[in-house]
């Protein structure tokens, strides 16, 4: 069965939908419960939900905004059900968000930023340019500045390690992109960025990359 995706304002989420979203990880980390999801709803503008028939398979809180004048697509919270359709669910959610980014920022490059909870999350950045951090690349001063900007937007600028791009948290749960691939191979070198990262304790890896205008216009994202 195909994955169907819908996006709407977070203010339109019902209590029943929040409960359904919480049920996707009720028995495992990151344990995004109703209280957490209700609080995060206030921080983000849009919510994307992916369904297989009547079954919720994933969701994302996101926003399209300009950071210092630069178009940005920020994923504050994303959770994908850990099943055989997880890869298809991730692609479906991202495809809808890229479509909206194209409408909001036509003919412009768009920065995608999020916090990753797993190495598999790097798959959300496949097809993007100048992804940071990445193996074999030393971040520039501008890269570190973007890390700080995103960490601030995610509510914890002072906890960012500018060398590793790891954010620490004083308490859990913590938002971010929670996704484990069903079949796909984890992008090369992704696991190296998570050495010493205590995800269960709230550590997250800040990652960003650029969706170029021509790639958005072609509809070829995500890969």
LUMRO-437202 format. One record per residue: residue number from 1; residue in one letter; chain; x, y, z of N, C-alpha, C in turn. Coordinates in Angstrom, 2 decimals, decimal comma. Atoms other than C-alpha are relative to their C-alpha. Example, Ala and Ser with C-alpha at 12.3 -4.5 7.8 and 13.67 -1.06 7.14 Angstrom:
LUMRO-437202
REC  num  residu  chaine      n_X      n_Y      n_Z     ca_X     ca_Y     ca_Z      c_X      c_Y      c_Z
REC    1       A       A     0,89    -1,19     0,00    12,30    -4,50     7,80     0,90     1,20     0,00
REC    2       S       A    -0,82    -1,19    -0,06    13,67    -1,06     7,14    -0,77     1,09     0,73
***
This chain:
LUMRO-437202
REC  num  residu  chaine      n_X      n_Y      n_Z     ca_X     ca_Y     ca_Z      c_X      c_Y      c_Z
REC    1       X       A     0,84    -1,19     0,00     0,00     0,00     0,00     0,88     1,24     0,00
REC    2       X       A    -0,79    -1,22     0,13     1,30     3,46    -0,90    -0,06     0,84     1,28
REC    3       X       A    -0,04    -0,93    -1,12     2,31     6,05     1,66    -0,62     1,32    -0,44
REC    4       X       A     0,67    -1,27     0,29     0,00     9,08     1,64     0,44     1,05     1,02
REC    5       X       A    -0,52    -1,06    -0,86     1,23    12,39     3,02    -0,92     1,22    -0,02
REC    6       X       A     0,75    -1,25    -0,11    -0,65    15,44     4,27     0,78     0,96     0,90
REC    7       X       A    -0,65    -1,02    -0,82     0,67    18,70     5,72    -1,01     1,08     0,35
REC    8       X       A     0,91    -1,06    -0,44    -1,22    21,28     7,76     0,66     0,78     1,12
REC    9       X       A    -0,51    -0,80    -1,12    -0,70    23,92    10,43    -0,02    -0,84     1,28
REC   10       X       A    -0,05     0,75    -1,26     0,34    22,50    13,79    -1,18     0,36     0,90
REC   11       X       A     1,12    -0,42    -0,85    -2,48    24,49    15,40    -1,26    -0,81    -0,29
REC   12       X       A     1,18     0,79     0,37    -4,94    22,20    13,59     0,07    -1,43     0,52
REC   13       X       A    -0,12     1,35    -0,53    -3,67    19,06    15,34    -1,01    -0,23     1,13
REC   14       X       A     0,95     0,36    -1,05    -6,31    17,35    17,47     0,69    -0,81     1,09
REC   15       X       A    -0,55     0,83    -1,09    -5,71    15,59    20,78     0,12    -1,45    -0,44
REC   16       X       A    -0,04     1,38     0,48    -6,50    12,30    19,06     1,21    -0,22    -0,90
REC   17       X       A    -1,18     0,12     0,86    -3,79    12,94    16,46     1,28     0,01     0,81
REC   18       X       A    -1,17    -0,03    -0,86    -1,27    13,82    19,15     0,20    -1,35     0,69
REC   19       X       A    -0,07     1,31    -0,65    -2,08    10,56    20,94     0,49    -1,06    -0,99
REC   20       X       A    -0,43     0,93     1,03    -1,63     8,64    17,68     1,49     0,17    -0,30
REC   21       X       A    -1,42    -0,27     0,23     1,73    10,32    17,10     0,84    -0,54     1,15
REC   22       X       A    -0,74     0,48    -1,17     2,86     9,50    20,64     0,08    -1,52     0,02
REC   23       X       A     0,04     1,47    -0,02     1,88     5,85    20,19     1,09    -0,64    -0,85
REC   24       X       A    -1,03     0,58     0,87     4,56     5,39    17,51     1,28    -0,35     0,74
REC   25       X       A    -1,22     0,35    -0,75     7,30     5,36    20,13    -0,29    -0,09     1,49
REC   26       X       A     0,40     0,08    -1,40     5,42     4,73    23,35     0,86    -0,97     0,80
REC   27       X       A    -0,75     1,04    -0,71     7,59     1,69    24,17     1,49     0,02    -0,33
REC   28       X       A    -1,43    -0,09     0,33    10,99     2,91    22,97     0,44     1,46    -0,03
REC   29       X       A    -0,52    -1,35     0,20    13,27     5,91    22,81    -0,31     0,45    -1,42
REC   30       X       A    -0,22    -1,15    -0,89    12,96     8,79    22,06    -1,18     0,33     0,91
REC   31       X       A     1,13    -0,18    -0,91     9,59     8,49    23,86    -0,61     1,41    -0,09
REC   32       X       A     0,71    -1,27     0,21     7,90    11,52    22,34    -1,44    -0,18     0,47
REC   33       X       A     1,35     0,18    -0,54     4,82    11,57    24,58    -0,88     1,19    -0,36
REC   34       X       A     0,96    -1,04     0,36     1,72    13,74    24,27     0,43     1,36     0,56
REC   35       X       A    -0,44    -1,25    -0,60     3,09    16,36    26,64     1,11     0,66    -0,81
REC   36       X       A    -1,11    -0,53     0,80     6,28    16,75    24,63    -0,49     0,48    -1,36
REC   37       X       A     0,50    -0,37     1,33     4,46    16,79    21,28    -0,88     1,24     0,05
REC   38       X       A     0,82    -1,20    -0,16     2,01    19,39    22,57     0,86     1,24     0,16
REC   39       X       A    -0,90    -1,12    -0,21     4,86    21,63    23,69     0,71     0,36    -1,31
REC   40       X       A    -0,72    -0,25     1,25     6,78    21,23    20,42    -0,92     0,57    -1,08
REC   41       X       A     0,97    -0,53     0,95     3,63    22,03    18,47     0,03     1,53    -0,02
REC   42       X       A    -0,03    -1,46    -0,09     3,99    25,61    19,69     1,25     0,59    -0,66
REC   43       X       A    -1,28    -0,51     0,53     7,56    25,89    18,30     0,11    -0,10    -1,51
REC   44       X       A    -0,11     0,25     1,43     6,88    24,77    14,74    -1,32     0,30    -0,70
REC   45       X       A     1,16    -0,51     0,73     4,49    25,93    12,05    -0,82    -1,09    -0,67
REC   46       X       A     0,67     1,03     0,79     3,69    22,83    10,01     0,22    -1,39     0,58
REC   47       X       A    -0,16     1,41    -0,35     3,10    19,16    10,70    -0,34    -0,84    -1,23
REC   48       X       A     0,20     0,92     1,11     3,46    16,50     8,03    -0,25    -1,38     0,57
REC   49       X       A     0,33     1,36    -0,47     1,84    13,10     8,58    -0,01    -0,95    -1,20
REC   50       X       A    -0,06     1,03     1,05     2,50     9,96     6,53    -0,80    -1,21     0,46
REC   51       X       A     0,86     1,13    -0,34    -0,09     7,19     6,48     0,03    -1,09    -1,06
REC   52       X       A     0,19     1,17     0,87    -0,35     3,72     5,03    -1,41    -0,50     0,29
REC   53       X       A     1,39     0,24    -0,31    -4,07     3,34     4,74    -0,41     0,89     1,15
REC   54       X       A     0,39    -0,77    -1,19    -5,43     4,43     8,13     1,07     0,03     1,07
REC   55       X       A    -1,05     0,12    -1,00    -2,19     3,67     9,94     1,05     1,08    -0,15
REC   56       X       A    -1,04    -1,01     0,00     0,14     6,52    10,87     1,37    -0,67     0,00
REC   57       X       A    -1,33     0,61     0,13     3,70     5,64     9,79     1,13     0,97     0,32
REC   58       X       A    -1,04    -0,96    -0,32     5,54     8,85    10,51    -0,56     1,41     0,00
REC   59       X       A     0,43    -1,39    -0,05     5,30    12,57    11,16     1,21     0,90     0,15
REC   60       X       A    -1,08    -0,98    -0,18     7,39    15,73    11,21    -0,59     1,36     0,32
REC   61       X       A     0,25    -1,40    -0,25     7,14    19,15    12,77     1,08     0,78    -0,76
REC   62       X       A    -0,98    -0,72     0,80     8,80    21,63    10,43    -0,44     1,44    -0,20
REC   63       X       A     0,33    -1,37     0,33     8,90    25,22     9,30     0,82     0,46    -1,19
REC   64       X       A    -0,70    -0,66     1,09     9,86    27,21     6,23     0,17     1,46     0,40
REC   65       X       A    -0,25    -1,37    -0,46    11,50    30,48     7,21     1,33     0,49    -0,57
REC   66       X       A    -1,28    -0,56     0,39    14,37    32,79     6,46     0,84     0,25     1,25
REC   67       X       A    -0,94    -0,22    -1,09    17,38    32,81     8,74     1,06     0,97    -0,52
REC   68       X       A    -0,90    -1,01     0,52    19,30    36,02     8,18    -0,17     0,23    -1,49
REC   69       X       A     0,29    -0,20     1,41    17,61    36,28     4,81     0,14    -1,24    -0,85
REC   70       X       A    -0,22     1,24     0,75    18,53    32,72     3,76    -1,20    -0,93     0,14
REC   71       X       A     1,12     0,95    -0,08    15,66    30,35     2,87     0,42    -1,28     0,73
REC   72       X       A    -0,33     1,19    -0,78    15,58    27,44     5,28    -1,24    -0,87     0,21
REC   73       X       A     1,01     0,99    -0,34    13,56    24,29     5,78     0,52    -0,74     1,22
REC   74       X       A    -0,47     0,55    -1,26    13,91    23,21     9,38    -0,93    -1,11     0,47
REC   75       X       A     0,76     1,12    -0,56    12,82    19,86    10,77     0,29    -0,03     1,49
REC   76       X       A    -0,18    -0,04    -1,45    12,31    20,27    14,49    -0,15    -1,36     0,64
REC   77       X       A     0,27     1,34    -0,51    10,89    16,84    15,20    -0,45    -0,86    -1,17
REC   78       X       A     0,50     0,98     0,97    10,55    13,84    12,90     0,16    -1,39     0,60
REC   79       X       A    -0,06     1,39    -0,44     9,73    10,28    13,83    -0,59    -0,89    -1,08
REC   80       X       A     0,44     0,96     1,01     9,46     7,40    11,37    -0,15    -1,37     0,65
REC   81       X       A     0,26     1,32    -0,56     7,90     4,10    12,38     1,07    -0,98    -0,47
REC   82       X       A    -1,08     0,93     0,33    10,55     1,36    12,48    -0,59    -1,31    -0,52
REC   83       X       A     0,55     1,19     0,64     9,15    -1,14    10,01     0,58    -0,11    -1,40
REC   84       X       A    -0,54     0,23     1,34     9,73    -2,36     6,46    -0,27     1,16    -0,95
REC   85       X       A     0,33    -1,14     0,84     8,26     0,87     5,06     0,70     1,30     0,47
REC   86       X       A    -0,60    -1,21    -0,55    10,54     3,26     6,97     0,69     0,84    -1,06
REC   87       X       A    -0,68    -0,75     1,05    12,58     4,22     3,89    -1,00     0,76    -0,86
REC   88       X       A     1,03    -0,63     0,82     9,47     4,95     1,83    -0,68     1,13     0,77
REC   89       X       A     0,63    -1,04    -0,82     7,98     6,93     4,72     0,86     1,25     0,07
REC   90       X       A    -0,91    -1,14    -0,06    11,06     9,12     5,08    -0,03     0,78    -1,32
REC   91       X       A    -0,01    -0,66     1,31    11,13     9,86     1,33    -1,30     0,74    -0,25
REC   92       X       A     1,30    -0,64     0,24     7,42    10,65     1,25    -0,13     1,29     0,79
REC   93       X       A     0,07    -1,21    -0,82     7,66    13,14     4,11     0,90     1,09    -0,58
REC   94       X       A    -0,93    -0,99     0,54    10,71    14,85     2,63    -0,48     0,55    -1,33
REC   95       X       A     0,47    -0,44     1,32     9,20    14,98    -0,86    -1,06     1,09     0,14
REC   96       X       A     1,04    -1,00    -0,20     6,19    16,90     0,45     0,60     1,30     0,52
REC   97       X       A    -0,62    -1,20    -0,55     8,40    19,30     2,39     0,82     0,73    -1,06
REC   98       X       A    -0,74    -0,64     1,08    10,66    19,94    -0,61    -0,95     0,70    -0,99
REC   99       X       A     0,99    -0,61     0,90     7,59    20,62    -2,72    -0,46     1,35     0,57
REC  100       X       A     0,42    -1,25    -0,64     6,49    23,25    -0,24     1,13     1,03     0,03
REC  101       X       A    -1,14    -0,91     0,03     9,99    24,70    -0,09     0,12     0,67    -1,36
REC  102       X       A    -0,06    -0,56     1,35     9,92    25,17    -3,86    -1,07     1,08    -0,18
REC  103       X       A     1,07    -0,99     0,11     6,60    27,00    -3,62     0,31     1,26     0,81
REC  104       X       A    -0,28    -1,14    -0,87     7,80    29,20    -0,77     1,21     0,80    -0,47
REC  105       X       A    -1,25    -0,65     0,40    11,24    29,96    -2,23     0,37    -0,36    -1,44
REC  106       X       A    -0,30     0,35     1,39    11,10    29,63    -6,03     1,31     0,62    -0,47
REC  107       X       A    -1,28    -0,47     0,57    14,46    29,92    -7,82     1,04     0,35     1,04
REC  108       X       A    -1,00    -0,24    -1,04    16,39    29,95    -4,54     0,51    -1,31     0,57
REC  109       X       A    -0,55     1,14    -0,73    18,72    27,49    -2,85    -0,57     0,03     1,42
REC  110       X       A     0,62     0,09    -1,33    17,25    26,25     0,44     0,85    -0,87     0,91
REC  111       X       A    -0,75     0,77    -0,99    19,09    25,10     3,54    -0,95    -0,93     0,74
REC  112       X       A     0,73     0,95    -0,83    17,78    21,94     5,21     0,80    -0,23     1,26
REC  113       X       A    -0,69     0,20    -1,27    18,65    21,72     8,89    -0,84    -0,82     0,96
REC  114       X       A     0,69     0,80    -1,00    17,80    19,25    11,61     1,01    -0,50     1,03
REC  115       X       A    -0,84     0,67    -0,99    19,14    17,36    14,62    -0,22    -1,50    -0,17
REC  116       X       A     0,12     1,43     0,23    19,88    13,68    14,08     0,17    -0,79     1,28
REC  117       X       A    -0,09     0,91    -1,14    19,31    10,96    16,65     0,70    -1,29    -0,37
REC  118       X       A    -0,62     1,24     0,46    20,75     8,14    14,52     0,84     0,28    -1,24
REC  119       X       A    -0,78    -0,16     1,23    23,42     7,76    11,80    -0,86    -0,15    -1,25
REC  120       X       A     0,90     0,20     1,15    20,64     6,57     9,48    -0,63     1,31    -0,45
REC  121       X       A     0,63    -1,27     0,32    19,26    10,10     9,64     0,71     0,77    -1,10
REC  122       X       A    -0,73    -0,66     1,09    21,97    11,22     7,21    -0,65    -0,28    -1,35
REC  123       X       A     0,67     0,29     1,27    19,82     9,62     4,51    -0,95     1,13    -0,38
REC  124       X       A     0,87    -1,13     0,30    17,57    12,65     4,80     0,74     1,09    -0,78
REC  125       X       A    -0,81    -1,02     0,65    20,45    14,69     3,35     0,61    -0,48    -1,31
REC  126       X       A    -0,51     0,49     1,28    21,22    12,52     0,32    -0,53     0,88    -1,13
REC  127       X       A     0,39    -0,85     1,12    21,17    14,59    -2,85     0,23     1,48     0,25
REC  128       X       A    -0,26    -1,40    -0,31    22,01    17,83    -1,03     1,48     0,32    -0,19
REC  129       X       A    -1,37    -0,46     0,19    25,15    19,89    -1,53     0,58     0,51     1,32
REC  130       X       A    -0,75    -0,59    -1,11    27,80    20,84     1,04    -0,59    -0,35     1,36
REC  131       X       A     0,54     0,45    -1,28    26,40    18,74     3,88     1,06     0,14     1,09
REC  132       X       A    -0,90    -0,18    -1,15    27,97    19,57     7,26    -0,69    -0,57     1,23
REC  133       X       A    -1,38     0,48     0,21    29,38    17,70     9,07     0,05    -1,16    -0,98
REC  134       X       A    -0,22     1,15     0,88    30,84    15,14     6,67     1,44    -0,46     0,14
REC  135       X       A    -1,32     0,60    -0,16    33,83    12,82     6,70     0,99     0,64    -0,97
REC  136       X       A    -1,06    -0,53     0,83    37,08    14,29     5,42    -0,10     1,49    -0,27
REC  137       X       A     0,20    -1,43     0,24    35,87    17,89     5,57     0,16     0,77     1,31
REC  138       X       A    -0,17    -0,87    -1,16    37,00    20,59     7,99    -0,93     1,18    -0,13
REC  139       X       A     0,96    -1,10     0,09    34,14    23,00     8,67     0,67     1,36     0,03
REC  140       X       A    -0,50    -1,37     0,04    34,77    26,64     7,88    -0,64     0,83     1,11
REC  141       X       A     0,61    -0,90    -0,97    33,96    29,60    10,07    -1,47     0,23    -0,30
REC  142       X       A     1,40    -0,19     0,38    30,75    30,10     8,10    -0,83    -1,23     0,36
REC  143       X       A     0,70     1,23    -0,39    29,82    26,44     8,67    -0,31     0,01     1,49
REC  144       X       A     0,20    -0,04    -1,46    30,30    26,87    12,41    -1,05     1,05     0,37
REC  145       X       A     1,01    -1,03    -0,25    28,24    30,04    12,28    -1,39    -0,54    -0,28
REC  146       X       A     1,30     0,61     0,29    25,41    28,11    10,64    -0,37    -1,00     1,10
REC  147       X       A     0,28     0,92    -1,09    25,74    25,47    13,34    -0,57     0,73     1,21
REC  148       X       A     0,49    -0,78    -1,14    25,26    28,14    15,99    -1,39     0,54    -0,27
REC  149       X       A     1,34    -0,53     0,34    22,30    29,68    14,16    -1,07    -1,08     0,17
REC  150       X       A     0,97     1,08    -0,09    20,57    26,33    13,93    -0,18    -0,46     1,44
REC  151       X       A     0,10     0,40    -1,41    21,39    25,38    17,51    -0,86     0,99     0,77
REC  152       X       A     0,83    -1,01    -0,65    19,85    28,67    18,61    -1,46    -0,20    -0,35
REC  153       X       A     1,39     0,22     0,42    16,74    27,96    16,56    -0,58    -1,24     0,66
REC  154       X       A     0,44     1,22    -0,67    16,58    24,52    18,16    -0,02     0,16     1,52
REC  155       X       A     0,19    -0,32    -1,42    16,72    26,20    21,57     1,16    -0,30     0,91
REC  156       X       A    -1,10     0,37    -0,89    20,19    25,29    22,81     1,35     0,39    -0,58
REC  157       X       A    -1,23    -0,46     0,65    22,93    27,41    21,21     1,23    -0,25     0,86
REC  158       X       A    -1,17     0,08    -0,87    25,23    27,31    24,23     0,50    -1,42     0,24
REC  159       X       A    -0,43     1,39    -0,24    25,36    23,50    24,32     0,62    -0,62    -1,25
REC  160       X       A    -0,56     0,54     1,24    26,72    23,12    20,76     1,52    -0,05     0,06
REC  161       X       A    -1,44     0,15     0,18    30,24    21,75    20,31     0,31     0,34    -1,46
REC  162       X       A    -0,21    -0,48     1,36    31,44    23,67    17,25     0,98    -0,86    -0,80
REC  163       X       A    -0,90     0,90     0,71    34,02    21,00    16,40    -0,72    -1,25    -0,48
REC  164       X       A     0,69     1,24     0,34    31,68    18,02    16,39    -1,43     0,22    -0,46
REC  165       X       A     1,38    -0,35     0,30    28,30    19,78    15,89    -0,99    -0,82     0,83
REC  166       X       A     0,86     0,73    -0,92    26,89    17,78    18,80    -0,60     0,96     1,02
REC  167       X       A     0,71    -0,76    -1,03    24,27    19,41    21,01    -0,30    -0,93     1,17
REC  168       X       A     0,34     0,77    -1,19    23,83    18,20    24,56    -1,27     0,59     0,61
REC  169       X       A     1,26    -0,45    -0,61    20,66    18,45    26,60     0,02    -0,32     1,49
REC  170       X       A     0,06     0,19    -1,45    19,96    18,81    30,30    -1,08    -1,00     0,38
REC  171       X       A     1,08     0,92    -0,31    16,80    16,73    30,12    -0,59    -0,56    -1,28
REC  172       X       A     0,63     0,65     1,15    14,90    14,42    27,81    -1,52     0,01     0,21
REC  173       X       A    -0,41     0,27     1,38    12,96    13,97    25,62     0,48     1,25    -0,71
REC  174       X       A    -0,54    -1,07     0,82    14,74    16,06    23,00    -0,44    -0,24    -1,43
REC  175       X       A     0,44     0,15     1,38    13,50    16,74    19,50     1,12    -0,43    -0,92
REC  176       X       A    -0,97     0,43     0,99    15,26    15,76    16,32    -0,63    -0,98    -0,97
REC  177       X       A     0,44     0,93     1,04    15,03    13,32    13,44     0,32    -1,42     0,43
REC  178       X       A    -0,16     1,39    -0,44    14,49     9,74    14,62    -0,42    -0,92    -1,14
REC  179       X       A     0,26     0,87     1,16    14,78     7,27    11,73     1,03    -1,10    -0,03
REC  180       X       A    -0,88     1,16     0,17    16,23     3,79    11,33    -0,36    -0,66    -1,32
REC  181       X       A     0,25     0,54     1,33    16,61     2,45     7,80    -0,46    -1,45     0,06
REC  182       X       A     0,47     1,38     0,08    14,77    -0,74     6,88     0,95    -0,87    -0,81
REC  183       X       A    -0,85     0,79     0,90    16,99    -1,90     4,00     1,22     0,79    -0,47
REC  184       X       A    -1,05    -0,81     0,61    19,12     0,98     2,83     1,27     0,02     0,86
REC  185       X       A    -1,28    -0,08    -0,68    22,79     1,22     3,71     0,17     1,40     0,60
REC  186       X       A    -0,28    -1,28    -0,64    23,76     3,95     6,15     1,06     0,72    -0,81
REC  187       X       A    -1,00    -0,73     0,77    25,65     6,69     4,27     1,40    -0,16     0,56
REC  188       X       A    -1,38     0,25    -0,40    29,40     6,16     4,35     0,50     1,08     0,95
REC  189       X       A    -0,58    -0,91    -0,98    31,08     7,70     7,37    -0,97     0,57     1,00
REC  190       X       A     1,00    -0,60    -0,89    27,82     8,62     9,09     0,20    -0,41     1,45
REC  191       X       A    -0,12     0,51    -1,37    28,44     6,43    12,12     1,14     0,68     0,76
REC  192       X       A    -1,15    -0,61    -0,66    31,77     8,16    12,81    -0,39     1,27     0,75
REC  193       X       A     0,42    -1,25    -0,65    29,95    11,36    13,74    -0,73    -0,26     1,31
REC  194       X       A     0,78     0,31    -1,20    28,08     9,54    16,51     0,84    -0,67     1,09
REC  195       X       A    -0,86     0,56    -1,04    31,11     8,26    18,45    -0,05     0,91     1,22
REC  196       X       A     0,10    -0,77    -1,23    30,58     9,38    22,01    -1,30     0,76     0,17
REC  197       X       A     1,29    -0,68    -0,09    27,12    10,75    21,26    -0,98    -0,86     0,80
REC  198       X       A     0,92     0,73    -0,87    24,72     9,69    24,01    -1,43     0,39    -0,34
REC  199       X       A     1,32    -0,36     0,52    21,47     9,80    22,11    -1,09    -0,17     1,05
REC  200       X       A     1,03     0,27    -1,01    19,41     8,27    24,92    -0,03     1,06     1,09
REC  201       X       A    -0,07    -1,05    -1,02    20,56    11,08    27,20    -0,28     1,39    -0,57
REC  202       X       A     0,42    -1,26     0,60    19,51    13,77    24,74     0,99     0,64    -0,95
REC  203       X       A    -0,94    -0,56     0,98    22,61    14,35    22,60    -0,58    -0,10    -1,40
REC  204       X       A     0,44     0,00     1,40    21,83    15,27    18,99     1,10     0,60    -0,87
REC  205       X       A    -0,97    -0,52     0,95    23,98    15,92    15,94    -0,70     1,01    -0,91
REC  206       X       A     0,56    -1,04     0,87    23,19    19,20    14,16     0,59    -0,19    -1,40
REC  207       X       A    -0,43     0,24     1,38    23,34    18,61    10,39    -0,77     0,95    -0,92
REC  208       X       A     0,67    -0,82     1,00    22,60    20,88     7,46     0,64    -0,20    -1,36
REC  209       X       A    -0,48     0,10     1,36    22,94    20,88     3,71    -0,88     0,86    -0,89
REC  210       X       A     0,68    -0,93     0,90    21,78    22,79     0,64    -0,75    -0,73    -1,11
REC  211       X       A     0,82     0,45     1,12    18,94    21,89    -1,68     0,08     1,08    -1,06
REC  212       X       A    -0,20    -1,02     1,02    19,91    23,70    -4,87    -1,30     0,26    -0,76
REC  213       X       A     1,23    -0,41     0,67    17,25    25,60    -6,78    -0,36    -0,91    -1,16
REC  214       X       A     0,29     0,85     1,16    17,61    23,45    -9,90    -0,45    -1,40     0,41
REC  215       X       A     0,42     1,31    -0,49    17,29    20,23    -7,87    -1,44     0,04     0,51
REC  216       X       A     1,37    -0,15    -0,46    14,13    21,50    -6,20    -0,96     0,10    -1,16
REC  217       X       A     0,89    -0,20     1,15    12,66    22,58    -9,52    -0,19    -1,27    -0,81
REC  218       X       A     0,07     1,24     0,78    13,41    19,19   -11,10    -0,87    -1,05     0,67
REC  219       X       A     0,81     0,98    -0,73    11,47    17,35    -8,40     0,75    -1,28     0,30
REC  220       X       A    -0,79     1,22    -0,20    14,35    14,87    -7,99     0,41    -0,21     1,45
REC  221       X       A    -0,28     0,18    -1,43    14,72    15,42    -4,27    -1,24    -0,53     0,69
REC  222       X       A    -1,23     0,60    -0,50    14,82    13,39    -2,12     0,44    -1,18    -0,88
REC  223       X       A    -0,49     1,16     0,74    17,03    10,67    -3,61    -0,39    -1,26     0,74
***
